[in-house]
């Protein structure tokens, strides 16, 4: 009986250790644009002049900090049980709907950075005027107010976007 129990423990431990391999954060970075029906994925571009250095942000010499700020950053995180994927889909649908209403594309950069689906959505909102930016931000916050595991930041660098 002890041998069977020991065998089960070893089997369970081995199966947990051999989880499926997921994409690395560098492979999961994409630049997206929300057309009238759904987001389109394009090649990633150089997005930020900030680099991570021992957990602190360091500015590259030729880039102004203001160029590295995003008007809105939505950070979906996890505390051990995965992210709220349904809320991510609702955010993407909202961006598409807002774009269609305004008859323009709201561009954003999406970066997966964690093992449990942690994802950042970073919006520069340069295609919107000031009043449209405020409207977009208010509606985004309203959409996400029921989410438990999300942070919304304004005028912040997008720290998880990796350079190609």
N, C-alpha and C positions, 0 to 999 in steps of 0.2 A: 504494500500500500504506500509506503514511504517513497519507493522508487517511482510509482505512478505520479504522486504529488510533486516530486522533484522534477520529473519529466515535464509535467504541465507548467510548472513555474519557469523552467528553461525555455519552453516553447513560447509562452506568453512574452517573456522578456525579449526573445529573439524577434518575434513578430512586431513588437513595438519599436525595436531598434531599426528595423528594416522598412520604415515608412517610405512611401513613394517620394521620389525626388521631384522637387518643384523648381520652377525657373528661378534663377538668381535675380536679385534686384536689377542688375545691369541689363539683363535680357528682358525685363518686364517693363522698362521705361518706354512710353510711347507718347508722341505728340498727337493730340486729337483735335478735331474740329467738329462742332455739332451742326451738321446740315439740317435741312428741314425735317428729315425723317429719322436719321440715326447718325451717331458719331462715326467718323471715318478715321482709320489709323494711318498715320504717315510716318516717315522716317524721323527719329528723334533729332533735335537740333541742340546746339550748345545753348543752354538755358540760363546759366547762372555763373557769376564770377566768384562765387563763394565755394570754398572747398572745405571738407571736414578735416580737421587736424587735431587729433587726440580729443575728440568730442567738442572742440571749440571751433567756431567759424573764423576763417582767416580770409582776408580780402586779397584777391590777386591785384598786382600793382596797377594795371592799366584800366581797370573798370571801376566806375563809380558805384557806390553802394546803392544808390537810388535805382540804378538799372537792374539790380538783383532782387528788388522787392516785387512781390506779387500783390495785386489789389485784394485778392481773396485766396485763402488756402483752407481747404477742408481736409481734415486728417481723420481717417477712420482707423481706429486702433482696437486692440484686443487685450483682454485681461486673462487670457487662458482659454477662452471658449470660442475664438474666431470673431470675425467682424460681422457687422450687420449688412450682409450682402444685399438684402432687399432695399435698404436705404441708399446704397450705392447706385442701384438700378434706378431708383426714384430720382436721384440727383441727376443722373445722365439723361433720363426722360425729361426732367424739368429743363435742362440746358437746351435740349432739342426743341421743346415747346417754346421756350423764351426766344430762341433764335428764329423760329418760324414766325412768331408774333411780330418781331422787330424787323424781319426780312434781312437778316445778316447772320453771320456765323460767329458764335461765341467760342473762341479758341481756349483750350485748356490743356494742361499737361498732366498726365496720370502716371503715377509711379508706385508700383508695388514694392514694399521694402521689408516686410516681415514674413515670418514662417506661418502665420495664421491668417493671411490675407490682408494685413495692414496695408493701407493704400492712401496716398495723398492725391488730391485734385487741386491743381494750382492754376489760378486764373489771373491773367494780367489785365483783362477787360479794356484793352486799348481801343477796341473797336466800338466801345460804348461811350457816350458822352457822360458827364458827371451825374445827371439825373437818372440815366439808365443804369449806371453803375450802382447807385444807391438803391434803386428799385430791385436790381438783380440780387444784391446782397441781402436786402430785407426779405425778399421772397425765399432765398436760399436758407437763411436762418429760420424762417417760419416753417419751411419744409422739414428741416432737420431738428426742430425743437423736441420732437418725441424720441429721438435717437439717444441711446444711453452711452455709446462708445464712439463719440465723435467730438472733435474740437474744430472750431471755426476761428480763423485768424484773419485780420486785415493788415495790409501793408507789412508783410513779413516775407523773409526769404523762404524759398521752398527747399528745405534742407535735404530732402530725400531724392531730389532729381539728380541723376548721375550724368556726368558728361559722357558723350559717346567716345 
